[in-house]
Amino acid sequence: MIKRRSKYFRLFIAVLAVLCLAVCAGCGVAGTIHTDTPAATPTDAPAEAPTEAPTATPEPTATPAPTAAPTPTPTETPAPQSTAAPTATPTPAPTAAPTATPTPAPTAAPTPSLKPTATPAPTATPEPTEPPPAIDPARIDFDAALRRDVLKYFTNAVNCTVSEAVDPEAGRVVRIATGAMNNTSNLTPSVFFKYKEFCDAVGVTRASLAEKPFVVLKVKVENLNLPIASLLGATRTTDTETLRKELFARIPDGGGWQYICFDFSSVSNADTLTMFRLITEQLAVQKDETLYLSELRFCTAAEAAEYITPDVYPEGERSADDYRLSVLQFNIQTENGNHSPFRIRAAMYRKLVDELMPDVVGMEEVTVNWLKWLDALVFNDSYAGVGEARTPGGEANSIYYRKDKFELVDSGTFWLSDTPDVPGSYLENCNYPRICTWVILRDKVTGTEFAHMNTHLDHNGKNDSTTGNNIRKDQMRVIIKFAQRFGDLPLFLTGDLNNRRTTSGGNLYALYKLITGESSFKDENGVRYRMTLADSRLNAASTVPEDRIATMTANYDESGTSYNPAKEPIDYVFYNPANTAPLTYDTFLIKERGHEISDHLPVYATFRID
């Protein structure tokens, strides 16, 4: 009885031990457990038990399972089912040794989520930044230059803003915008480009203006009031800016990207220039006027010619048997006169010249400022001009002619005084020195030659004053004596004579008689002189009615005291009736935006030279 009880007791103890081991394994009790046999692998049969169980090698500490999870931690592997008898080796317990250092818990573990945590997307490795393109100092491509922060070298912007823009054709470009500037003064939009500082910053040597004096800009415009820009070369000293010669360029019509050119070949010491001031000659027109810059080039004359399209008129067919010539006379008035901005007036002049395309033009009151505008804007590449100022920096009586049609044979300027060859000389009682400019031109196709004289007589005294009449009469005598050198050539005399044709009593003025040959005179040596010219207004087919023949704008102002459109003109186009026939005669009263083109009307006449 006792033996049977011992037998059953030992069996009970063995089963109980096995159950305890199984429970411990399922609960994940930490510790080192020695088994009779090593754990079987899924592919191997159970191995025989060694005489002494080896000490388990600790594995890396598993991350503790979240306490809220009711299931085993994902890193635990369930024990495989054993194929052995009840005495077979049980599934080994976790291998963490008692001496293993547990993984320290996070400092502040967040409350675990029951939802799977999304794996964050990997951060893309940035590609290596491509270095900015190299800068050619003789051809600055602003698409490349803007990657080098070129905008900071555009400084001192006045009446405009400078920014970067992107053009579908040119890429990055410089944008200069007026922002609907409401200003009719002469403070036009302008900005400095510090060319030398930019070149120094990018590590290139600036181009030599001595070797490449033609500065070419690739531009595009939007809503530009006046199609003209100017460029000044400047040099910086310690803390001041000294401006050099200002150059003008007309922006061609047609839109899109176009080139404009500034010729610095006549600028002394051009290589000392370190910056340029770009000016867009604008006035307020209540809209945004914008100039875009894509390229800046420094060129030789031949290189510049590859980019610039000549702005010229068609020459037209000419025949010596039926030779036609058009003449425009115009006192343009100084830029400060008439209370009208001369920039607006210049645009009106250009429209007039574009419409008429005259062969020769006589102009009075051409100041230094006007001369730049006439050369750059009013007259295109078809024209050339001649004429010397009556005093240094003073007014000129310029003559412009179609250089594409005519060859300049000779030209000059003389002073209306007893010493015509002495610059600045004048007759007694004159307000200013007065001059006459002249040219002899030859047609390049037909060989036809003619002479043109242009003058502006003194305005001292009213028409009926003895002093004023005598001064103008003596000045005309100087012109008549000089004109003898032209012989039988077709001759045109244009000008503002400050003298009407007839007196208040209806008699011809002595001045008018001298011009038309109704009177003559002798000089101090007894030599007689006579000029026989005719008045185109009286002999051509005219579109001007007799009650609107005045050539002063004040005579058309109905609110003014000078209103008298029937008053006789003081601006004339005379011709030689011996070899020239007048065809048409016209005048133009031109206003725009409340501004008059001048205090004089332009006079336009056409002729046939026999």
Residue pairs with C-beta under 8 A, 6 or more apart in sequence:
14 86
14 87
15 86
18 86
18 87
18 90
21 33
21 90
22 90
22 91
24 33
24 93
25 79
25 90
25 91
25 92
25 93
26 79
28 72
28 76
28 93
28 94
29 93
30 94
30 96
30 98
31 93
31 98
32 55
32 56
32 97
32 98
33 92
33 93
34 53
35 49
35 53
35 89
35 90
35 92
36 49
36 53
36 89
37 46
37 47
37 48
37 49
37 88
37 89
38 47
38 49
38 50
38 53
38 54
38 89
38 92
39 89
39 91
39 92
40 46
40 47
40 80
40 82
40 89
42 80
46 82
46 83
46 84
46 88
46 89
49 89
56 92
56 95
56 97
57 95
58 95
58 96
58 97
58 99
58 100
59 95
59 96
61 96
61 100
61 101
61 102
61 103
62 73
62 75
62 76
62 94
62 96
63 73
63 75
63 103
64 73
64 103
64 105
65 72
65 73
65 74
65 76
66 112
68 112
68 114
69 112
72 78
76 94
79 90
79 91
79 92
80 91
82 88
82 89
82 90
82 91
132 144
132 147
132 148
133 141
133 144
133 147
134 144
135 141
135 144
135 145
135 148
135 199
135 202
135 204
136 204
137 199
137 204
137 205
137 206
137 207
137 298
138 207
138 212
138 297
138 298
138 299
139 295
139 296
139 297
139 298
140 150
140 198
140 295
140 296
140 297
141 294
141 295
142 150
142 170
142 172
142 173
142 174
142 293
142 294
142 295
142 296
143 170
143 171
143 172
143 173
143 294
145 198
145 202
146 164
146 172
146 173
146 174
147 172
148 201
148 202
150 174
150 198
151 162
151 163
151 164
151 174
153 193
153 194
153 195
153 197
153 198
153 201
154 162
154 174
154 191
154 192
154 193
154 194
155 191
155 192
155 194
156 190
156 191
156 192
156 277
157 176
157 189
157 190
157 191
158 187
158 188
158 189
158 190
158 191
159 178
159 181
159 183
159 187
159 188
159 189
159 190
160 176
160 177
160 178
160 179
160 181
160 189
160 190
160 191
160 280
161 176
161 177
161 179
162 174
162 175
162 176
162 191
163 174
163 175
163 177
164 172
164 173
164 174
164 175
165 172
165 173
165 174
165 175
165 292
166 172
166 173
167 173
167 220
167 292
167 294
169 257
170 218
170 220
170 257
170 292
170 294
173 220
173 292
173 293
173 294
174 292
174 293
175 290
175 291
175 292
176 189
176 191
176 278
176 280
176 290
176 291
176 292
176 293
177 288
177 289
177 290
177 291
178 189
178 280
178 282
178 288
178 289
178 290
179 288
180 284
180 286
180 287
180 288
181 189
181 282
181 284
181 289
182 284
182 286
183 283
183 284
184 283
184 284
184 341
185 341
186 341
188 279
188 280
188 281
188 282
188 283
188 343
189 279
189 280
189 282
189 289
190 277
190 278
190 279
190 280
191 277
191 278
192 234
192 241
192 275
192 276
192 277
192 278
193 275
193 276
193 277
193 278
193 296
194 274
194 275
195 206
195 273
195 274
195 275
195 276
195 296
196 206
196 274
196 275
197 274
197 275
199 205
199 206
207 298
208 271
208 298
209 215
209 233
209 264
209 267
209 270
209 271
209 273
209 298
210 270
210 271
211 300
212 298
212 299
212 300
212 303
213 263
213 264
213 265
213 267
213 270
213 298
213 300
214 261
214 262
214 263
214 264
214 265
214 298
214 299
214 300
214 301
214 303
214 304
215 231
215 261
215 262
215 264
215 276
215 296
215 297
215 298
215 299
216 259
216 260
216 261
216 262
216 295
216 296
216 297
216 298
216 299
216 304
216 307
216 308
217 229
217 231
217 249
217 259
217 260
217 261
217 262
217 278
217 293
217 295
217 296
217 297
218 257
218 258
218 259
218 293
218 294
218 295
218 296
218 297
218 307
219 229
219 251
219 257
219 258
219 259
219 260
219 291
219 292
219 293
219 294
220 255
220 256
220 257
220 258
220 291
220 292
220 294
221 227
221 251
221 255
221 289
221 290
221 291
221 292
222 288
222 289
222 290
222 292
223 285
223 287
223 288
223 289
223 290
224 251
224 280
224 282
224 289
224 290
224 291
225 282
225 283
225 285
225 289
225 347
226 281
226 282
226 283
226 343
226 344
226 346
226 347
226 377
227 250
227 251
227 252
227 253
227 377
228 248
228 249
228 250
228 251
228 280
228 281
228 346
228 373
228 376
228 377
229 248
229 249
229 251
229 260
229 278
229 279
229 280
229 281
229 291
230 246
230 247
230 248
230 249
230 278
230 279
230 281
230 372
230 376
231 246
231 247
231 249
231 262
231 276
231 277
231 278
231 279
232 243
232 244
232 245
232 246
232 247
232 276
232 277
232 279
233 243
233 244
233 245
233 247
233 264
233 267
233 270
233 273
233 275
233 276
234 241
234 242
234 243
234 244
234 273
234 274
234 275
234 276
234 277
235 241
235 242
235 244
235 272
235 273
235 274
235 275
236 242
236 274
236 275
241 275
243 277
244 267
244 270
244 273
245 264
245 266
245 267
246 372
247 262
247 263
247 264
247 376
248 262
248 281
248 372
248 373
248 375
248 376
248 377
249 260
249 261
249 262
249 376
250 260
250 311
250 376
250 377
250 380
251 258
251 260
252 258
252 260
252 309
252 311
257 294
258 309
259 307
259 308
259 309
260 308
261 299
261 304
261 307
261 308
264 270
264 273
265 301
267 273
280 289
280 291
281 343
282 289
282 343
283 341
283 343
283 344
297 303
297 307
299 307
310 381
311 380
311 381
311 382
312 380
312 381
312 382
312 404
313 357
313 380
313 382
313 402
313 404
315 402
315 404
315 405
318 324
318 405
318 443
318 445
318 446
319 446
320 446
320 447
320 448
322 608
323 443
323 446
323 448
323 608
323 609
324 583
324 606
324 607
324 608
324 609
325 359
325 360
325 450
325 606
325 607
325 608
325 609
326 356
326 357
326 358
326 359
326 360
326 604
326 605
326 606
326 607
327 358
327 359
327 360
327 361
327 362
327 452
327 492
327 494
327 573
327 604
327 605
327 606
327 607
328 353
328 356
328 358
328 360
328 361
328 362
328 602
328 603
328 604
329 361
329 362
329 454
329 494
329 495
329 571
329 572
329 573
329 602
329 603
329 604
329 605
330 349
330 361
330 362
330 363
330 364
330 571
330 598
330 600
330 602
330 603
331 363
331 364
331 365
331 456
331 496
331 571
331 598
331 599
331 600
332 345
332 349
332 363
332 364
332 365
332 366
332 370
332 598
332 600
333 345
333 365
333 598
333 599
333 600
334 365
334 367
334 370
334 395
335 342
335 345
335 367
335 369
335 370
336 342
337 365
337 598
337 599
338 345
338 553
338 595
338 596
338 598
338 599
340 595
340 596
340 597
341 595
342 369
342 370
342 373
343 373
344 592
344 593
344 595
345 595
345 597
345 598
346 373
346 377
346 378
347 377
347 592
348 590
348 592
348 595
348 597
349 374
349 377
349 378
349 597
350 377
350 378
352 588
352 590
352 597
352 602
353 361
353 378
353 379
353 380
356 604
357 382
358 604
359 401
359 402
359 405
359 406
360 399
360 400
360 401
360 402
360 439
360 441
360 452
360 492
361 379
361 383
361 399
361 400
361 401
362 397
362 398
362 399
362 452
362 454
362 494
362 495
363 374
363 397
363 398
363 399
363 400
363 454
364 395
364 397
364 454
364 455
364 456
364 495
364 496
365 395
365 456
366 374
366 387
366 395
366 396
366 397
366 398
367 394
367 395
367 396
368 389
368 393
371 385
371 396
371 398
374 385
374 398
374 400
375 385
379 385
379 400
382 402
382 403
382 404
382 405
383 400
383 401
383 402
383 403
384 400
384 401
384 403
384 408
385 398
385 399
385 400
385 401
386 398
386 399
386 401
386 408
386 411
386 437
386 439
387 396
387 397
387 398
387 399
387 413
387 437
387 454
388 396
388 412
388 413
388 423
388 435
388 437
389 395
389 396
390 396
390 397
390 415
390 424
390 432
390 433
390 434
390 435
391 423
391 424
391 432
391 433
394 432
394 433
395 456
396 413
396 435
396 437
397 413
397 435
397 436
397 437
397 454
397 455
397 456
397 495
398 437
398 454
399 411
399 437
399 438
399 439
399 452
399 454
401 408
401 439
401 441
401 452
405 443
405 444
405 445
406 441
406 442
406 443
406 444
407 441
407 442
407 443
407 444
408 439
408 440
408 441
409 439
409 440
409 441
409 442
409 449
410 439
410 440
411 437
411 438
411 439
411 440
412 437
412 438
413 435
413 436
413 437
413 438
414 420
414 421
414 435
414 436
414 438
414 478
414 482
415 421
415 422
415 423
415 424
415 425
415 426
415 433
415 434
415 435
416 426
416 427
416 433
416 434
416 435
416 436
416 455
416 457
416 474
416 475
416 478
416 479
417 425
417 426
417 427
417 433
417 478
418 425
418 427
419 425
420 478
420 482
424 433
425 433
426 432
426 433
426 434
427 471
427 474
427 475
429 460
429 467
429 471
430 458
430 460
430 471
430 475
431 458
431 459
431 460
432 458
434 455
434 456
434 457
434 458
434 475
435 455
435 456
436 453
436 454
436 455
436 478
436 479
436 482
437 453
437 454
437 455
438 451
438 452
438 453
438 454
438 482
439 451
439 452
440 449
440 450
440 451
440 486
440 489
441 449
441 450
441 451
441 452
442 448
442 449
443 449
448 609
449 489
449 490
450 489
450 490
450 491
450 492
450 609
451 483
451 486
451 489
451 490
451 491
451 492
452 491
452 492
452 493
452 494
453 479
453 482
453 483
453 491
453 492
453 493
453 494
453 495
454 493
454 494
454 495
455 475
455 479
455 493
455 494
455 495
455 497
456 495
456 496
456 498
457 471
457 472
457 475
457 476
457 495
457 496
457 497
457 498
457 499
457 511
458 468
458 471
458 472
458 475
458 498
459 468
459 498
460 467
460 468
460 471
461 467
461 468
461 469
461 471
462 468
463 469
463 499
463 500
463 503
463 509
464 503
464 504
468 498
469 499
469 509
469 510
469 511
472 497
472 498
472 499
472 511
473 510
473 511
473 514
476 511
476 514
476 515
477 514
477 521
477 529
479 493
480 514
480 521
480 529
480 530
480 531
481 523
481 529
483 491
483 493
483 531
484 529
488 578
488 579
489 576
490 575
490 576
490 579
490 580
490 609
491 533
491 575
491 576
492 573
492 574
492 575
492 576
492 580
492 607
493 515
493 533
493 572
493 573
493 574
493 575
494 572
494 573
494 574
494 603
495 571
495 572
496 570
496 571
496 600
497 511
497 570
497 571
497 572
498 570
499 509
499 511
499 512
499 570
500 509
500 567
500 568
500 569
500 570
501 508
501 509
501 512
501 535
501 568
501 569
502 508
502 509
502 512
502 568
503 509
508 518
510 519
512 518
513 519
514 520
514 521
514 531
515 531
515 533
515 574
516 531
516 532
516 533
516 534
516 535
516 574
517 530
517 531
517 532
517 533
520 528
520 529
520 530
521 528
521 529
522 528
522 529
523 529
532 576
532 577
532 578
533 574
533 575
533 576
533 577
534 574
534 575
534 576
534 577
534 582
535 572
535 574
536 572
536 573
536 574
536 575
536 582
536 585
536 605
536 607
537 544
537 549
537 569
537 572
537 573
537 585
537 603
539 577
539 582
540 582
540 583
540 584
540 585
540 605
540 606
541 583
541 584
541 585
542 584
542 585
542 586
543 584
543 585
543 586
544 585
544 586
544 587
546 566
547 565
547 566
548 556
548 565
548 566
549 565
549 566
549 567
549 568
549 569
549 587
550 556
550 564
550 565
550 566
550 567
550 568
550 569
550 601
551 569
551 570
551 571
551 587
551 600
551 601
551 603
552 562
552 567
552 570
552 599
552 600
552 601
553 589
553 596
553 598
553 599
553 600
553 601
554 560
554 562
554 563
554 599
555 562
555 563
555 564
555 565
555 567
556 563
556 565
556 589
557 563
569 587
569 603
571 600
571 601
571 603
572 603
573 585
573 603
573 605
575 582
575 605
575 607
579 609
579 610
580 607
580 608
580 609
580 610
581 607
581 608
581 610
582 605
582 606
582 607
583 605
583 606
583 607
583 608
584 604
584 605
584 606
585 603
585 604
585 605
586 603
586 604
586 605
587 601
587 602
587 603
587 604
588 601
588 602
588 604
589 601
590 596
590 597
590 601
590 602
591 597
